[in-house]
Amino acid sequence: MRLTHLGHACLLVETGGARLLIDPGTFSAGFEELTALDAVLITHQHVDHVDGDRLPRVLAGNPDARLLAEPELTEQLLTAGWAATAFPAGETMPFAGASVRAVGGRHATIHDPGIPVVGNIGLVIGADGEPTLFHPGDSYQVTPEGIDILALPLNAPWTNVQETIDFAHAVSPATVVPVHDGLLSPVGRGVYLRVVGGLLPERSALLDLAGAGPAELTP
């Protein structure tokens, strides 16, 4: 599996012969230049996970790519005239030699009752002989088994450090890749990395891909 962190929650995942783009949002950069994508996968409707201004450029440059999104967001995309396919929790989609399974269903609560809870899907991505990746979107609702790589949201209005660390322990992956860090200053991000990295499960290694380029990961 080859992973590229394109900022905040956006990852390019290359596995099983498939090229999959996750959550191209407003806090991310460089995804609009990608080509040869098999799918664009969007976990939920918040703008830091889907940039409505740049998404058309991605799709124009990848005419064969499927646009799969959380069902509530799919309704919005279809209304706007985009050819999106709903990807509800419980479904699995094949792409080349890879598969993507949607899990969860709801975004974490930010404030009740002030901010409505929207839909959210986590994505479990795997291929034979390669690691299995879990990108949870904006939720710690589910903790799938058999996860080798966890894209761990580092900071958000809907969580705190204790919940983040507890989630990492519940998933217990071999590798933790920090994501969802667009609200942090460089100094603040370093603090989060030290605190979270120091409290991960004993079997888990922290792999910071921010600004590092693609990384090859093996089972």
Contacts in CASP RR format, 6 or more apart in sequence:
PFRMAT RR
TARGET T0000
AUTHOR 0000-0000-0000
METHOD contacts of the structure
MODEL  1
MRLTHLGHACLLVETGGARLLIDPGTFSAGFEELTALDAVLITHQHVDHV
DGDRLPRVLAGNPDARLLAEPELTEQLLTAGWAATAFPAGETMPFAGASV
RAVGGRHATIHDPGIPVVGNIGLVIGADGEPTLFHPGDSYQVTPEGIDIL
ALPLNAPWTNVQETIDFAHAVSPATVVPVHDGLLSPVGRGVYLRVVGGLL
PERSALLDLAGAGPAELTP
1 13 0 8 1.000
1 14 0 8 1.000
1 15 0 8 1.000
1 126 0 8 1.000
1 127 0 8 1.000
1 130 0 8 1.000
1 131 0 8 1.000
1 133 0 8 1.000
1 149 0 8 1.000
1 216 0 8 1.000
1 217 0 8 1.000
1 218 0 8 1.000
2 13 0 8 1.000
2 14 0 8 1.000
2 15 0 8 1.000
2 214 0 8 1.000
2 215 0 8 1.000
2 216 0 8 1.000
2 217 0 8 1.000
3 11 0 8 1.000
3 12 0 8 1.000
3 13 0 8 1.000
3 14 0 8 1.000
3 133 0 8 1.000
3 149 0 8 1.000
3 177 0 8 1.000
3 209 0 8 1.000
3 214 0 8 1.000
3 215 0 8 1.000
3 217 0 8 1.000
4 11 0 8 1.000
4 12 0 8 1.000
4 14 0 8 1.000
4 209 0 8 1.000
4 213 0 8 1.000
4 214 0 8 1.000
4 215 0 8 1.000
5 11 0 8 1.000
5 177 0 8 1.000
5 179 0 8 1.000
5 209 0 8 1.000
5 210 0 8 1.000
5 211 0 8 1.000
5 212 0 8 1.000
5 213 0 8 1.000
6 12 0 8 1.000
6 24 0 8 1.000
6 28 0 8 1.000
6 29 0 8 1.000
6 30 0 8 1.000
6 31 0 8 1.000
7 27 0 8 1.000
7 28 0 8 1.000
7 29 0 8 1.000
7 179 0 8 1.000
7 181 0 8 1.000
7 182 0 8 1.000
7 210 0 8 1.000
8 23 0 8 1.000
8 25 0 8 1.000
8 27 0 8 1.000
8 28 0 8 1.000
8 48 0 8 1.000
8 179 0 8 1.000
8 180 0 8 1.000
8 181 0 8 1.000
8 182 0 8 1.000
9 22 0 8 1.000
9 23 0 8 1.000
9 25 0 8 1.000
9 27 0 8 1.000
9 28 0 8 1.000
9 43 0 8 1.000
9 48 0 8 1.000
9 49 0 8 1.000
9 135 0 8 1.000
9 137 0 8 1.000
9 151 0 8 1.000
9 153 0 8 1.000
9 179 0 8 1.000
9 180 0 8 1.000
10 21 0 8 1.000
10 22 0 8 1.000
10 23 0 8 1.000
10 24 0 8 1.000
10 25 0 8 1.000
10 28 0 8 1.000
10 31 0 8 1.000
10 179 0 8 1.000
11 21 0 8 1.000
11 22 0 8 1.000
11 23 0 8 1.000
11 135 0 8 1.000
11 151 0 8 1.000
11 177 0 8 1.000
11 179 0 8 1.000
12 19 0 8 1.000
12 20 0 8 1.000
12 21 0 8 1.000
12 22 0 8 1.000
12 31 0 8 1.000
12 34 0 8 1.000
12 214 0 8 1.000
13 19 0 8 1.000
13 20 0 8 1.000
13 21 0 8 1.000
13 22 0 8 1.000
13 125 0 8 1.000
13 133 0 8 1.000
14 20 0 8 1.000
14 214 0 8 1.000
15 98 0 8 1.000
15 125 0 8 1.000
15 126 0 8 1.000
15 127 0 8 1.000
15 130 0 8 1.000
15 131 0 8 1.000
15 133 0 8 1.000
16 96 0 8 1.000
16 97 0 8 1.000
16 98 0 8 1.000
16 126 0 8 1.000
16 127 0 8 1.000
16 128 0 8 1.000
16 130 0 8 1.000
17 96 0 8 1.000
17 97 0 8 1.000
17 98 0 8 1.000
17 127 0 8 1.000
18 38 0 8 1.000
18 39 0 8 1.000
18 95 0 8 1.000
18 96 0 8 1.000
18 97 0 8 1.000
18 98 0 8 1.000
18 127 0 8 1.000
19 34 0 8 1.000
19 36 0 8 1.000
19 37 0 8 1.000
19 38 0 8 1.000
20 37 0 8 1.000
20 38 0 8 1.000
20 39 0 8 1.000
20 41 0 8 1.000
20 95 0 8 1.000
20 98 0 8 1.000
20 100 0 8 1.000
20 125 0 8 1.000
21 31 0 8 1.000
21 34 0 8 1.000
21 37 0 8 1.000
21 39 0 8 1.000
21 40 0 8 1.000
21 41 0 8 1.000
21 58 0 8 1.000
21 65 0 8 1.000
22 41 0 8 1.000
22 42 0 8 1.000
22 43 0 8 1.000
22 123 0 8 1.000
22 135 0 8 1.000
23 41 0 8 1.000
23 42 0 8 1.000
23 43 0 8 1.000
23 49 0 8 1.000
23 50 0 8 1.000
23 135 0 8 1.000
23 137 0 8 1.000
24 31 0 8 1.000
24 32 0 8 1.000
24 40 0 8 1.000
24 42 0 8 1.000
24 50 0 8 1.000
24 51 0 8 1.000
24 54 0 8 1.000
24 55 0 8 1.000
24 58 0 8 1.000
25 31 0 8 1.000
25 47 0 8 1.000
25 48 0 8 1.000
25 49 0 8 1.000
25 50 0 8 1.000
25 51 0 8 1.000
25 54 0 8 1.000
26 47 0 8 1.000
26 48 0 8 1.000
26 51 0 8 1.000
27 48 0 8 1.000
27 182 0 8 1.000
28 51 0 8 1.000
31 54 0 8 1.000
31 58 0 8 1.000
32 54 0 8 1.000
32 57 0 8 1.000
32 58 0 8 1.000
34 58 0 8 1.000
34 62 0 8 1.000
35 61 0 8 1.000
35 62 0 8 1.000
36 62 0 8 1.000
37 58 0 8 1.000
37 62 0 8 1.000
37 65 0 8 1.000
38 64 0 8 1.000
38 65 0 8 1.000
38 66 0 8 1.000
38 95 0 8 1.000
38 96 0 8 1.000
39 65 0 8 1.000
39 66 0 8 1.000
39 67 0 8 1.000
39 68 0 8 1.000
39 93 0 8 1.000
39 95 0 8 1.000
39 100 0 8 1.000
40 55 0 8 1.000
40 58 0 8 1.000
40 59 0 8 1.000
40 62 0 8 1.000
40 65 0 8 1.000
40 66 0 8 1.000
40 67 0 8 1.000
40 68 0 8 1.000
41 68 0 8 1.000
41 69 0 8 1.000
41 87 0 8 1.000
41 100 0 8 1.000
41 123 0 8 1.000
42 49 0 8 1.000
42 50 0 8 1.000
42 67 0 8 1.000
42 68 0 8 1.000
42 69 0 8 1.000
42 70 0 8 1.000
42 73 0 8 1.000
43 49 0 8 1.000
43 70 0 8 1.000
43 120 0 8 1.000
43 121 0 8 1.000
43 122 0 8 1.000
43 123 0 8 1.000
43 135 0 8 1.000
43 136 0 8 1.000
43 137 0 8 1.000
43 138 0 8 1.000
44 50 0 8 1.000
44 70 0 8 1.000
44 72 0 8 1.000
44 73 0 8 1.000
44 107 0 8 1.000
44 118 0 8 1.000
44 119 0 8 1.000
44 120 0 8 1.000
44 121 0 8 1.000
44 137 0 8 1.000
44 138 0 8 1.000
45 70 0 8 1.000
45 72 0 8 1.000
45 73 0 8 1.000
45 76 0 8 1.000
45 118 0 8 1.000
45 119 0 8 1.000
46 107 0 8 1.000
46 118 0 8 1.000
46 138 0 8 1.000
48 182 0 8 1.000
49 137 0 8 1.000
49 138 0 8 1.000
50 69 0 8 1.000
50 73 0 8 1.000
55 82 0 8 1.000
56 82 0 8 1.000
58 65 0 8 1.000
59 65 0 8 1.000
59 67 0 8 1.000
59 82 0 8 1.000
66 85 0 8 1.000
66 93 0 8 1.000
66 95 0 8 1.000
67 77 0 8 1.000
67 82 0 8 1.000
67 83 0 8 1.000
67 84 0 8 1.000
67 85 0 8 1.000
68 84 0 8 1.000
68 85 0 8 1.000
68 86 0 8 1.000
68 87 0 8 1.000
68 93 0 8 1.000
68 100 0 8 1.000
69 77 0 8 1.000
69 84 0 8 1.000
69 85 0 8 1.000
69 86 0 8 1.000
69 87 0 8 1.000
70 86 0 8 1.000
70 87 0 8 1.000
70 88 0 8 1.000
70 102 0 8 1.000
70 105 0 8 1.000
70 119 0 8 1.000
70 120 0 8 1.000
70 121 0 8 1.000
71 86 0 8 1.000
71 87 0 8 1.000
71 88 0 8 1.000
71 119 0 8 1.000
72 118 0 8 1.000
72 119 0 8 1.000
73 84 0 8 1.000
73 119 0 8 1.000
74 84 0 8 1.000
74 85 0 8 1.000
74 86 0 8 1.000
74 87 0 8 1.000
75 86 0 8 1.000
77 84 0 8 1.000
78 84 0 8 1.000
87 93 0 8 1.000
87 102 0 8 1.000
87 121 0 8 1.000
88 102 0 8 1.000
88 105 0 8 1.000
88 121 0 8 1.000
89 102 0 8 1.000
89 103 0 8 1.000
89 104 0 8 1.000
89 105 0 8 1.000
89 121 0 8 1.000
89 122 0 8 1.000
90 101 0 8 1.000
90 102 0 8 1.000
90 103 0 8 1.000
91 101 0 8 1.000
91 102 0 8 1.000
92 99 0 8 1.000
92 100 0 8 1.000
92 101 0 8 1.000
92 102 0 8 1.000
93 99 0 8 1.000
93 100 0 8 1.000
93 101 0 8 1.000
94 100 0 8 1.000
97 127 0 8 1.000
97 128 0 8 1.000
98 125 0 8 1.000
98 126 0 8 1.000
98 127 0 8 1.000
99 125 0 8 1.000
99 126 0 8 1.000
99 127 0 8 1.000
100 123 0 8 1.000
100 124 0 8 1.000
100 125 0 8 1.000
100 126 0 8 1.000
101 123 0 8 1.000
101 124 0 8 1.000
101 125 0 8 1.000
102 121 0 8 1.000
102 122 0 8 1.000
102 123 0 8 1.000
102 124 0 8 1.000
103 121 0 8 1.000
103 122 0 8 1.000
103 123 0 8 1.000
103 124 0 8 1.000
103 142 0 8 1.000
103 144 0 8 1.000
104 120 0 8 1.000
104 121 0 8 1.000
104 122 0 8 1.000
104 139 0 8 1.000
104 141 0 8 1.000
104 142 0 8 1.000
105 119 0 8 1.000
105 120 0 8 1.000
105 121 0 8 1.000
105 122 0 8 1.000
105 139 0 8 1.000
105 141 0 8 1.000
106 117 0 8 1.000
106 118 0 8 1.000
106 119 0 8 1.000
106 120 0 8 1.000
106 139 0 8 1.000
106 141 0 8 1.000
107 117 0 8 1.000
107 118 0 8 1.000
107 119 0 8 1.000
107 120 0 8 1.000
107 138 0 8 1.000
107 139 0 8 1.000
107 158 0 8 1.000
108 117 0 8 1.000
108 120 0 8 1.000
108 138 0 8 1.000
108 139 0 8 1.000
108 140 0 8 1.000
108 141 0 8 1.000
108 156 0 8 1.000
108 158 0 8 1.000
108 159 0 8 1.000
109 115 0 8 1.000
109 117 0 8 1.000
109 158 0 8 1.000
110 117 0 8 1.000
110 157 0 8 1.000
110 158 0 8 1.000
120 137 0 8 1.000
120 138 0 8 1.000
120 139 0 8 1.000
120 141 0 8 1.000
121 137 0 8 1.000
122 134 0 8 1.000
122 135 0 8 1.000
122 136 0 8 1.000
122 137 0 8 1.000
122 139 0 8 1.000
122 142 0 8 1.000
123 133 0 8 1.000
123 134 0 8 1.000
123 135 0 8 1.000
123 137 0 8 1.000
124 132 0 8 1.000
124 133 0 8 1.000
124 134 0 8 1.000
124 144 0 8 1.000
124 147 0 8 1.000
125 132 0 8 1.000
125 133 0 8 1.000
125 134 0 8 1.000
125 135 0 8 1.000
126 132 0 8 1.000
126 133 0 8 1.000
129 219 0 8 1.000
130 218 0 8 1.000
130 219 0 8 1.000
131 148 0 8 1.000
131 149 0 8 1.000
131 174 0 8 1.000
131 175 0 8 1.000
131 217 0 8 1.000
131 218 0 8 1.000
131 219 0 8 1.000
132 146 0 8 1.000
132 147 0 8 1.000
132 148 0 8 1.000
132 149 0 8 1.000
133 147 0 8 1.000
133 148 0 8 1.000
133 149 0 8 1.000
133 150 0 8 1.000
133 151 0 8 1.000
134 144 0 8 1.000
134 147 0 8 1.000
134 149 0 8 1.000
134 150 0 8 1.000
134 151 0 8 1.000
134 171 0 8 1.000
134 173 0 8 1.000
135 151 0 8 1.000
135 179 0 8 1.000
136 142 0 8 1.000
136 150 0 8 1.000
136 151 0 8 1.000
136 153 0 8 1.000
136 167 0 8 1.000
137 153 0 8 1.000
137 180 0 8 1.000
138 153 0 8 1.000
138 156 0 8 1.000
138 158 0 8 1.000
138 180 0 8 1.000
140 159 0 8 1.000
140 163 0 8 1.000
140 164 0 8 1.000
140 166 0 8 1.000
140 167 0 8 1.000
140 170 0 8 1.000
143 167 0 8 1.000
143 170 0 8 1.000
143 171 0 8 1.000
144 171 0 8 1.000
147 171 0 8 1.000
147 172 0 8 1.000
147 173 0 8 1.000
148 173 0 8 1.000
148 174 0 8 1.000
148 175 0 8 1.000
148 217 0 8 1.000
148 219 0 8 1.000
149 173 0 8 1.000
149 174 0 8 1.000
149 175 0 8 1.000
149 176 0 8 1.000
149 177 0 8 1.000
149 217 0 8 1.000
150 168 0 8 1.000
150 171 0 8 1.000
150 173 0 8 1.000
150 175 0 8 1.000
150 176 0 8 1.000
150 177 0 8 1.000
150 204 0 8 1.000
151 177 0 8 1.000
151 179 0 8 1.000
152 164 0 8 1.000
152 167 0 8 1.000
152 168 0 8 1.000
152 176 0 8 1.000
152 177 0 8 1.000
152 178 0 8 1.000
152 179 0 8 1.000
152 180 0 8 1.000
152 196 0 8 1.000
153 159 0 8 1.000
153 164 0 8 1.000
153 179 0 8 1.000
153 180 0 8 1.000
154 164 0 8 1.000
154 178 0 8 1.000
154 179 0 8 1.000
154 180 0 8 1.000
154 181 0 8 1.000
154 184 0 8 1.000
154 189 0 8 1.000
154 192 0 8 1.000
154 193 0 8 1.000
154 196 0 8 1.000
155 180 0 8 1.000
155 181 0 8 1.000
155 182 0 8 1.000
155 183 0 8 1.000
155 184 0 8 1.000
155 189 0 8 1.000
155 192 0 8 1.000
156 180 0 8 1.000
156 183 0 8 1.000
157 183 0 8 1.000
161 192 0 8 1.000
161 195 0 8 1.000
161 196 0 8 1.000
164 196 0 8 1.000
165 196 0 8 1.000
165 199 0 8 1.000
165 200 0 8 1.000
168 176 0 8 1.000
168 196 0 8 1.000
168 200 0 8 1.000
168 201 0 8 1.000
168 204 0 8 1.000
169 200 0 8 1.000
169 201 0 8 1.000
172 201 0 8 1.000
172 203 0 8 1.000
172 204 0 8 1.000
173 204 0 8 1.000
174 203 0 8 1.000
174 204 0 8 1.000
174 205 0 8 1.000
175 204 0 8 1.000
175 205 0 8 1.000
175 207 0 8 1.000
175 217 0 8 1.000
176 196 0 8 1.000
176 197 0 8 1.000
176 200 0 8 1.000
176 204 0 8 1.000
176 205 0 8 1.000
176 206 0 8 1.000
176 207 0 8 1.000
177 207 0 8 1.000
177 208 0 8 1.000
177 209 0 8 1.000
178 192 0 8 1.000
178 193 0 8 1.000
178 196 0 8 1.000
178 206 0 8 1.000
178 208 0 8 1.000
178 209 0 8 1.000
178 210 0 8 1.000
181 189 0 8 1.000
181 192 0 8 1.000
181 210 0 8 1.000
184 190 0 8 1.000
184 192 0 8 1.000
189 210 0 8 1.000
193 206 0 8 1.000
193 208 0 8 1.000
196 206 0 8 1.000
197 206 0 8 1.000
198 206 0 8 1.000
200 206 0 8 1.000
207 215 0 8 1.000
207 217 0 8 1.000
209 215 0 8 1.000
END
